[in-house]
Amino acid sequence: MPGKARPSQTVSALPQLPTRPLDSHKGMYGRVLVVGGCREMPGSISLTANAAYRAGAGLVRLLTPASAQPMAITLAPCATSALADETPRGDFALSARTQLLHHAAEHDVLAMGPGMGRSPACAQMVKTAITQIGKPLVLDAAGLTNLAWLADAPHPSGPLVITPHPGEATRLLRAFRIDIELTNDPESRKAVACALAERLGCVVALKGARTLVTDGQQIYINSTGNPGLATGGTGDVLTGVIAALIGQKFSPLDATILGTYLHGLAGDIAAERLGQYSLMATDLLDTLPEAFQRHAG
């Protein structure tokens, strides 16, 4: 059980976006499988899918319970979709793990959790994604709540990125018996993020003012973003951006650093145009292109 964070190195340089060759095709830029949604929350995975496309993904597919699919695909018309088995209440059924394994085999990276139900079956879906698929996984939102319901921290079979807000991070600390208190103090946030990265063998983006990204060894403190991002759905956008960058061959750490920076920059551009009070998650889909252009510069 980790008592305190490992020694870490601060990272300040941002990864650069490569120039795309003239003979590009969509298969070169990553196939992203977005797993989530439920009958009560069909829109979240659409935000994630659209954000993945805005961040340069070549192909995006939604895997969602059958009753959520019509609305989800309407909101994300560029994505394809696949139906998953569902419970009477419209969440993933336990048998949906079969569809998850089948479709994951055809994709390069998974984004999981936005809009996902919270249940023992959903927790098993999360465990399957982490331990059996062996491909990069970005886990957020209800995916993190379901992760916290597991009895023990699963050992990842492939690269894992988690993007908790403070409440989700606190649940994970309790679930996996990590004896560190999370406060707003920068040293506390650093210790918590590094401890979660060590326990789960993953990259952590601990969200909040000045989001902190770490793999337990290196730490990046984000400089972009504003209080207007404190609204529903903006985390779903971040999930899509990070997954898309991993699909374009960025390492999980670099993808999370760059994705966090560009997501915050898109929020700053949106706030310049609309003000912080009126900013919505869908506004980031409109400002991500300018954020990418500014960074590519």
C-alpha positions in Angstrom: 0.0 0.0 0.0 1.6 3.3 -1.1 2.1 5.7 1.7 3.4 8.6 -0.3 4.1 9.5 -3.9 7.2 8.5 -5.7 9.8 11.1 -6.6 8.6 12.9 -9.7 9.9 15.1 -12.4 8.0 18.2 -13.6 7.3 18.3 -17.3 6.7 21.6 -19.1 7.3 21.0 -22.8 4.2 20.2 -24.8 4.1 17.5 -27.4 3.9 18.8 -31.0 1.4 17.9 -33.6 2.9 16.2 -36.6 2.3 17.3 -40.2 0.0 15.0 -42.0 1.3 13.5 -45.3 -0.5 14.2 -48.5 -1.4 10.5 -49.0 -3.2 10.3 -45.7 -6.2 8.1 -45.3 -8.6 7.6 -42.3 -7.0 4.3 -41.3 -3.8 6.1 -40.4 -5.3 8.2 -37.6 -6.8 5.7 -35.2 -10.0 3.7 -34.8 -11.7 4.8 -31.5 -14.3 2.7 -29.8 -16.5 4.8 -27.4 -18.2 2.6 -24.8 -20.9 4.1 -22.6 -24.3 5.7 -22.6 -27.6 4.3 -21.3 -31.2 5.0 -21.9 -31.2 7.9 -19.4 -27.9 9.5 -20.7 -27.5 8.9 -24.4 -25.8 12.2 -25.2 -22.5 11.8 -23.3 -20.9 9.3 -25.6 -21.9 11.5 -28.5 -19.8 14.4 -27.0 -16.9 12.0 -26.7 -17.3 10.7 -30.3 -17.5 14.2 -31.8 -14.6 15.4 -29.7 -12.5 12.4 -30.9 -13.2 13.4 -34.5 -12.4 17.1 -33.7 -9.1 15.9 -32.3 -8.2 14.1 -35.5 -9.4 10.5 -35.1 -9.8 8.6 -38.4 -12.8 6.4 -37.4 -15.1 6.4 -34.3 -17.7 3.8 -33.4 -20.2 3.9 -30.5 -20.9 0.8 -28.5 -24.0 1.5 -26.4 -27.1 -0.2 -25.0 -29.7 -0.7 -27.8 -32.2 1.7 -26.5 -29.6 4.5 -26.3 -28.3 4.0 -29.8 -30.9 6.0 -31.9 -30.3 9.3 -29.9 -26.6 8.8 -29.6 -26.0 8.2 -33.3 -28.3 11.2 -34.2 -26.0 13.4 -32.1 -22.8 12.0 -33.6 -23.6 11.5 -37.3 -20.1 10.9 -38.4 -19.7 7.9 -36.1 -20.8 4.4 -36.7 -22.5 2.4 -34.0 -23.0 -1.1 -32.5 -25.7 -2.3 -30.2 -25.0 -3.8 -26.9 -27.2 -6.1 -24.8 -29.1 -4.2 -22.2 -31.0 -4.6 -18.9 -34.7 -3.7 -18.7 -33.7 -0.3 -17.3 -31.4 0.4 -20.4 -28.0 -0.2 -18.9 -25.3 -2.6 -20.2 -26.2 -6.2 -19.4 -23.5 -8.6 -18.2 -23.7 -10.4 -21.6 -22.6 -7.1 -23.3 -19.0 -8.1 -22.5 -19.2 -10.4 -25.5 -19.9 -7.4 -27.8 -17.2 -5.4 -26.1 -14.5 -8.0 -26.7 -15.7 -8.4 -30.3 -15.7 -4.7 -31.3 -12.5 -3.9 -29.3 -10.6 -6.3 -31.4 -11.3 -4.1 -34.4 -10.2 -0.8 -32.8 -7.0 0.8 -31.7 -8.1 2.6 -28.6 -11.1 2.6 -26.3 -12.8 5.5 -24.5 -15.2 4.2 -21.8 -17.5 5.6 -19.1 -19.4 8.7 -20.3 -23.1 8.2 -19.7 -22.5 4.7 -18.6 -24.9 3.2 -16.0 -23.7 2.2 -12.5 -24.3 -1.4 -11.7 -22.4 -4.7 -11.0 -22.7 -5.6 -14.6 -21.2 -2.3 -15.7 -18.4 -2.8 -13.2 -17.7 -6.1 -14.8 -17.6 -4.3 -18.2 -15.0 -2.0 -16.9 -13.0 -4.8 -15.4 -13.1 -6.7 -18.8 -11.9 -3.6 -20.6 -9.0 -3.1 -18.3 -7.8 -6.7 -17.8 -8.7 -8.6 -21.0 -8.4 -6.4 -24.1 -4.8 -5.3 -24.0 -5.4 -2.0 -25.9 -5.2 1.6 -24.7 -8.2 2.6 -22.6 -9.3 6.1 -21.5 -11.6 5.7 -18.5 -13.8 8.5 -17.2 -17.1 9.4 -15.5 -19.3 6.5 -14.6 -16.5 4.2 -15.7 -14.5 5.4 -12.7 -17.5 4.9 -10.3 -17.8 1.3 -11.6 -14.1 0.9 -11.2 -14.4 1.9 -7.6 -17.0 -0.8 -7.0 -14.5 -3.6 -7.8 -13.1 -5.4 -4.8 -9.5 -5.0 -5.8 -7.5 -2.7 -8.2 -7.4 -4.6 -11.5 -4.1 -5.1 -13.3 -4.2 -3.5 -16.7 -3.5 -5.6 -19.7 -2.8 -2.5 -21.8 -2.1 1.2 -21.3 -4.7 2.9 -19.1 -5.6 6.5 -18.6 -8.0 7.7 -16.0 -9.4 11.3 -15.7 -11.1 11.7 -12.3 -12.5 14.8 -10.9 -11.8 15.2 -7.1 -14.9 13.3 -6.1 -14.1 10.4 -8.3 -10.5 10.4 -7.1 -11.7 10.3 -3.5 -13.9 7.3 -4.2 -10.9 5.5 -5.8 -8.7 6.3 -2.8 -11.2 4.7 -0.5 -12.0 1.7 -2.8 -8.3 0.7 -3.1 -7.4 1.6 0.5 -4.9 4.3 -0.3 -4.3 6.3 2.9 -3.9 9.8 1.5 -6.3 12.7 1.9 -7.2 14.8 -1.1 -7.4 18.5 -0.5 -7.0 21.6 -2.7 -3.3 21.9 -1.6 -1.0 21.3 -4.6 1.1 18.8 -2.7 -1.9 16.8 -1.7 -3.1 16.7 -5.3 0.3 15.6 -6.5 0.5 12.9 -3.9 -3.0 11.6 -4.7 -2.4 11.5 -8.5 0.9 9.8 -8.2 -0.5 7.2 -5.7 -3.4 6.4 -8.1 -1.0 6.1 -11.0 1.2 3.7 -9.0 -1.7 1.6 -7.7 -3.4 1.2 -11.0 -0.4 1.3 -13.3 -1.8 4.1 -15.3 -1.7 7.7 -16.4 -3.8 10.0 -14.2 -5.3 13.4 -15.2 -6.6 14.7 -11.8 -9.1 17.4 -13.0 -9.7 20.7 -11.5 -8.1 24.2 -11.6 -4.7 23.5 -13.1 -5.4 19.8 -13.9 -2.4 17.6 -12.9 -1.2 14.8 -15.3 1.2 12.1 -14.1 2.3 8.6 -14.7 3.7 8.4 -11.2 7.1 9.5 -12.5 6.6 12.7 -14.5 4.1 15.4 -13.6 2.6 18.1 -15.8 0.5 21.0 -14.4 -1.9 22.4 -17.0 -1.9 26.1 -17.6 -5.1 26.4 -19.7 -8.8 26.3 -18.7 -11.2 28.5 -16.7 -14.2 28.2 -14.4 -16.6 28.1 -17.4 -15.5 24.4 -17.9 -17.2 23.5 -14.6 -20.3 22.3 -16.4 -21.7 19.0 -17.5 -20.2 17.2 -20.4 -16.8 19.0 -20.6 -15.1 15.9 -19.2 -16.7 13.7 -21.9 -15.1 16.0 -24.5 -11.7 15.6 -22.8 -12.0 11.8 -22.9 -12.6 11.9 -26.7 -9.6 14.2 -27.3 -7.2 12.0 -25.3 -8.4 8.8 -27.0 -8.0 10.4 -30.4 -4.5 11.5 -29.7 -3.6 8.0 -28.5 -5.0 6.6 -31.7 -2.6 8.9 -33.6 0.4 7.2 -31.9 1.0 9.7 -29.1 2.0 7.8 -25.9 -0.7 7.7 -23.2 1.2 10.3 -21.1 1.9 12.7 -24.1 -1.7 12.3 -25.3 -3.1 13.1 -21.9 -0.8 16.1 -21.4 -1.5 17.5 -24.9 -5.2 16.6 -24.7 -5.6 18.4 -21.4 -3.8 21.5 -22.7 -5.9 21.7 -25.9 -9.1 21.0 -24.1 -8.4 23.8 -21.7 -7.4 26.1 -24.5 -10.6 25.4 -26.4 -12.4 26.3 -23.1 -10.5 29.6 -23.0 -11.3 30.4 -26.6 -15.0 29.6 -25.9 -14.9 31.9 -22.8 -13.5 34.7 -24.9 -16.4 34.5 -27.3 -19.3 33.6 -25.0 -18.2 34.3 -21.4 -17.7 31.8 -18.7 -21.3 31.8 -17.5 -22.7 30.7 -20.8 -20.1 28.1 -21.8 -21.4 24.6 -22.6 -19.6 21.4 -23.5 -20.9 21.5 -27.1 -19.1 24.9 -27.5 -15.8 23.1 -27.1 -16.5 21.1 -30.3 -16.6 24.4 -32.1 -13.4 25.8 -30.5 -11.2 22.7 -30.6 -10.2 23.4 -34.2 -8.9 26.8 -33.3 -7.1 25.4 -30.3 -5.4 22.8 -32.5 -4.5 25.5 -35.0 -3.0 27.8 -32.4 -0.9 25.0 -31.0 0.3 23.8 -34.5 1.1 27.4 -35.1 
